[in-house]
Amino acid sequence: MKSSDPRNRPVRSFVRREGRFTEAQRRAVEALLPKYGAPEDDSVIDFAQLFGRDAPVHLEIGFGNGDALAAMASAHPENDYLGIEVHRPGVGVLLRRLESEGIANVRVISVDARAVLEQRIPNSSLSAVYLFFPDPWHKKRHHKRRLVQAEFVALLARKLKPGGLLHLATDWEDYAQHMLAVLAGSAAFENLAEAGTFTPRPENRVFTRFERRGQRLGHGVRDLVFRRRAGTVSPG
């Protein structure tokens, strides 16, 4: 029997903020998730079976409304894309877009990203991981909830292939500095910019509503692009 003591519960990096879940979004989730979703069980995902082919697999964690994910998948049909998002209205928006635009190389999972990575993603199977504008948990007492921590970076390193890319972006300066420090402390990754610096905004990263909101608030956006080194990761 699991303990109900909150001290024994894992720290979550997200809160389910459903907001307004429209009827159209709800119908999209019900009708289209069976088509574009991964099986809802605890099995390790066979990407060749999931997508019906062998191709590089890119993962976006927390895709919001799916703007960046859909754009990347449309621009790069040679790759397959897996998106993880717990916000069901956003899942509904993306599913409707995939169907209306005929984007066939995207699959969606609507559960906690950490659990998916730990239990369902094979080691050394991903060619790229994207994490754009994660919840900054800006209050100091909530910093422990930030997703980008040393343990999580080690988990990503196990799932990425050698040479695979990790691309992060945030509009919160202190979180950007935290991300940079955590990644600099990992022997598994090398900074594609000069050590200790951020990457100039890649032209292929689409503007999302989170980035536009940050700009309206006067927040500068920081991009970090790191590459997974070969031979530095324990299979643990």
Legacy VTK file of the C-alpha trace (Angstrom):
# vtk DataFile Version 3.0
C-alpha trace
ASCII
DATASET POLYDATA
POINTS 236 float
0.000 0.000 0.000
1.394 3.391 -0.982
2.048 5.890 1.775
-0.210 8.953 1.923
2.524 10.970 3.611
3.116 13.968 1.287
6.815 13.901 2.219
7.127 10.601 0.337
5.523 11.870 -2.855
7.741 12.842 -5.802
8.098 16.569 -6.436
6.096 17.493 -9.509
7.303 20.072 -11.998
3.796 20.835 -13.254
0.265 21.563 -12.136
-2.699 20.577 -14.283
-4.179 23.959 -15.196
-6.977 22.867 -17.490
-8.343 26.336 -18.146
-11.181 26.318 -20.658
-11.503 22.909 -22.280
-13.751 23.626 -25.249
-16.141 21.083 -26.690
-14.148 21.037 -29.945
-10.943 20.318 -28.037
-12.655 17.613 -26.015
-14.010 15.962 -29.149
-10.558 16.101 -30.748
-8.981 14.346 -27.763
-11.663 11.668 -27.734
-11.697 11.086 -31.491
-8.092 11.685 -32.529
-5.929 10.596 -29.592
-6.448 6.926 -30.542
-4.999 7.793 -33.966
-2.129 10.078 -32.925
-1.493 8.843 -29.383
0.888 6.239 -28.038
-0.653 3.179 -26.351
-1.791 4.062 -22.835
0.086 1.442 -20.855
3.455 1.040 -19.166
5.174 -0.781 -22.009
8.445 0.418 -23.520
7.619 2.230 -26.764
8.745 0.634 -30.012
9.177 3.732 -32.179
9.329 1.803 -35.461
5.993 0.216 -34.603
4.484 3.457 -33.284
5.320 5.475 -36.409
5.286 2.628 -38.914
8.865 3.253 -40.039
12.464 3.688 -38.876
13.357 7.380 -38.657
15.111 9.749 -36.210
12.835 10.442 -33.238
12.636 13.930 -31.733
10.864 14.566 -28.423
9.248 17.798 -27.240
8.427 17.976 -23.543
5.516 20.264 -22.649
4.445 21.322 -26.145
1.674 23.691 -25.019
-0.649 24.172 -27.995
1.799 22.365 -30.263
2.893 25.356 -32.374
6.585 24.422 -32.400
5.943 20.687 -32.612
3.620 20.923 -35.609
5.952 23.355 -37.380
8.994 21.144 -36.879
7.150 18.028 -38.004
5.781 19.755 -41.088
9.185 21.185 -42.026
11.025 17.899 -41.442
8.951 14.967 -42.705
12.107 12.833 -42.603
11.924 12.844 -38.768
9.338 11.491 -36.363
8.170 13.595 -33.413
6.816 12.573 -30.027
5.129 15.258 -27.936
4.369 15.085 -24.214
1.847 17.491 -22.683
-0.386 17.178 -19.601
-2.558 20.185 -20.542
-5.485 18.569 -22.359
-6.829 21.707 -24.079
-3.400 22.090 -25.705
-3.464 18.433 -26.722
-6.838 19.016 -28.354
-5.537 22.042 -30.281
-2.572 20.081 -31.609
-4.641 17.040 -32.566
-7.031 19.177 -34.605
-4.085 20.766 -36.408
-2.438 17.429 -37.152
-5.662 16.164 -38.685
-6.517 19.305 -40.656
-2.988 19.736 -42.056
-2.359 16.056 -42.676
0.740 15.925 -40.464
1.438 12.208 -40.051
4.796 12.113 -38.266
3.654 13.191 -34.779
2.496 11.081 -31.845
1.217 12.440 -28.527
1.288 11.333 -24.889
-0.686 13.217 -22.229
0.973 12.145 -18.975
3.916 13.213 -16.789
7.066 13.505 -18.931
9.344 12.197 -16.200
7.363 8.966 -15.889
7.342 8.489 -19.665
11.091 8.997 -19.898
11.851 6.703 -16.993
9.507 3.872 -17.943
8.685 4.012 -21.637
11.473 5.625 -23.679
14.313 3.244 -24.623
17.831 4.313 -23.762
19.840 5.906 -26.601
16.741 6.154 -28.804
16.199 9.918 -29.240
17.945 12.152 -31.757
16.808 15.407 -30.115
14.904 16.674 -27.092
13.198 20.084 -26.925
12.032 21.877 -23.796
10.640 25.298 -24.624
9.413 27.683 -21.919
8.882 25.224 -19.062
7.148 26.464 -15.938
9.786 28.708 -14.288
8.438 28.263 -10.751
9.814 31.737 -10.145
9.264 31.864 -6.376
12.427 30.738 -4.596
10.606 28.257 -2.388
9.317 26.534 -5.545
12.687 26.231 -7.331
12.858 22.551 -6.358
9.891 21.997 -8.710
11.830 23.180 -11.753
12.132 20.368 -14.244
15.726 21.070 -15.242
17.762 19.584 -12.406
20.894 17.425 -12.443
18.908 14.197 -12.037
16.595 15.050 -14.936
19.499 16.037 -17.189
21.132 12.668 -16.427
17.867 10.969 -17.410
17.780 12.857 -20.720
21.390 11.899 -21.369
20.475 8.222 -21.083
17.629 8.584 -23.557
19.539 10.603 -26.175
21.772 8.971 -28.734
25.430 10.043 -28.754
25.473 13.243 -30.803
21.816 13.921 -30.012
20.766 17.504 -29.308
19.121 19.029 -26.258
17.526 22.424 -26.975
16.008 24.477 -24.151
14.529 27.977 -24.118
13.155 30.197 -21.367
12.219 33.829 -20.876
13.140 33.813 -17.158
16.717 35.002 -16.688
17.367 33.241 -13.383
15.992 29.944 -14.743
18.185 30.349 -17.832
21.238 30.769 -15.612
20.155 27.759 -13.557
19.765 25.634 -16.717
23.168 26.740 -17.966
24.828 25.827 -14.672
23.131 22.420 -14.459
24.079 21.486 -18.023
27.620 22.790 -17.612
27.928 20.453 -14.631
27.017 17.398 -16.697
29.863 15.471 -18.279
27.357 13.988 -20.723
26.735 17.256 -22.588
28.775 19.867 -24.425
27.612 23.401 -25.097
27.375 24.176 -28.818
27.934 27.832 -27.970
31.050 29.056 -26.192
31.307 27.558 -22.713
29.213 29.468 -20.207
27.184 31.286 -22.867
23.775 30.983 -24.466
23.069 30.104 -28.088
21.799 32.840 -30.431
18.138 32.240 -31.145
17.964 29.487 -33.808
16.035 30.667 -36.850
14.156 27.372 -37.056
12.565 27.735 -33.603
9.088 29.111 -34.177
7.642 31.858 -32.013
5.152 30.457 -29.521
2.487 32.245 -27.516
4.653 31.830 -24.401
7.524 33.642 -26.097
5.251 36.437 -27.304
3.852 36.830 -23.812
7.367 37.022 -22.396
8.308 39.677 -24.920
5.257 41.741 -23.969
6.430 41.541 -20.355
9.902 42.647 -21.351
11.529 39.267 -20.726
14.569 38.370 -22.802
14.574 34.849 -24.225
17.601 32.592 -23.744
18.284 29.493 -25.863
20.587 26.667 -24.820
21.679 23.983 -27.276
23.820 21.127 -25.990
25.036 17.943 -27.637
25.172 14.537 -25.971
28.762 13.356 -25.795
29.642 9.756 -26.629
30.780 7.298 -23.980
29.919 9.363 -20.915
26.591 7.938 -19.756
25.816 5.090 -17.389
22.946 2.890 -18.625
21.425 3.004 -15.106
LINES 1 237
236 0 1 2 3 4 5 6 7 8 9 10 11 12 13 14 15 16 17 18 19 20 21 22 23 24 25 26 27 28 29 30 31 32 33 34 35 36 37 38 39 40 41 42 43 44 45 46 47 48 49 50 51 52 53 54 55 56 57 58 59 60 61 62 63 64 65 66 67 68 69 70 71 72 73 74 75 76 77 78 79 80 81 82 83 84 85 86 87 88 89 90 91 92 93 94 95 96 97 98 99 100 101 102 103 104 105 106 107 108 109 110 111 112 113 114 115 116 117 118 119 120 121 122 123 124 125 126 127 128 129 130 131 132 133 134 135 136 137 138 139 140 141 142 143 144 145 146 147 148 149 150 151 152 153 154 155 156 157 158 159 160 161 162 163 164 165 166 167 168 169 170 171 172 173 174 175 176 177 178 179 180 181 182 183 184 185 186 187 188 189 190 191 192 193 194 195 196 197 198 199 200 201 202 203 204 205 206 207 208 209 210 211 212 213 214 215 216 217 218 219 220 221 222 223 224 225 226 227 228 229 230 231 232 233 234 235
